[in-house]
């Protein structure tokens, strides 16, 4: 195995402690920057998932009283 192939097989551990956008995989310095990015760049997704009043139970959901 060549050095080039071996180096491509190893995932980088750099910046693993920083928050990462799960929609586009961009890495940010802190959670505030991540929230601002998601509200600006992924506005439709965030609005849909933050609005819990418009979601109805899916078929098969069981309500426990």
Secondary structure, DSSP 4 states (H G I P E B T S, - for coil): --HHHHHHSSPP-TTTTS-B-TTT--B-SSHHHHHHHHHHHTHHHHHHHH-GGG--PPTT-----
